[in-house]
Amino acid sequence: MLVQRLSSSGVVTLKRVTLDANSAATFRVRLQHGRSRLRVVMPTSQTAPGYITGTSNVVTVLH
């Protein structure tokens, strides 16, 4: 999975995360002070055969 930050200039990948056997992951990312808009993307290259890319909703975080 890719943890991404959305900005006015585009999308920046902050971290690549691997799911465990229970499809769970724990991770930390460093954020700039202020408002950050984040999303998680599961690219087709990491999905099982027959599945397509998945994208989470965008979450706004104040730091």
C-alpha positions in Angstrom: 0.0 0.0 0.0 1.1 3.6 -0.6 0.4 6.3 1.9 0.1 9.6 0.0 -0.1 13.3 0.8 -2.2 15.4 -1.6 -1.0 19.0 -2.2 -1.7 21.8 -4.6 1.3 20.7 -6.7 0.3 17.0 -6.9 0.5 13.7 -5.0 3.5 12.7 -2.9 4.1 9.1 -1.7 5.1 9.3 2.0 5.5 5.6 2.7 5.1 2.1 1.3 3.4 -0.2 3.8 3.0 -4.0 3.6 0.0 -5.7 5.1 0.4 -8.7 7.4 -1.4 -12.1 7.2 -4.5 -10.4 8.8 -4.6 -7.6 6.2 -3.5 -5.1 8.9 -0.7 -2.6 9.1 0.7 -0.3 11.6 2.9 2.6 10.5 4.0 6.2 11.3 4.5 9.1 8.9 6.1 12.5 9.5 3.9 15.3 8.6 4.6 19.0 8.1 3.0 21.4 10.6 -0.4 22.6 9.5 -3.0 20.8 7.4 -2.2 17.6 5.5 -4.6 15.7 3.2 -3.8 12.0 3.2 -5.0 8.9 1.4 -4.0 5.2 1.0 -3.7 3.5 -2.4 -3.5 -0.3 -3.1 -2.0 -0.5 -6.5 -2.9 -3.3 -8.9 0.6 -4.7 -8.6 -0.1 -5.5 -5.0 -3.6 -6.9 -5.3 -4.7 -10.5 -5.9 -5.5 -11.5 -9.5 -8.8 -10.2 -10.6 -8.8 -7.1 -8.4 -8.2 -3.5 -9.4 -6.5 -0.5 -7.8 -8.2 0.7 -4.6 -8.1 4.2 -3.2 -9.3 5.3 0.2 -11.2 8.5 1.0 -9.0 11.6 1.6 -8.5 12.4 5.3 -7.5 15.8 6.5 -5.1 15.9 9.5 -4.2 19.0 11.5 -0.7 18.8 13.0 
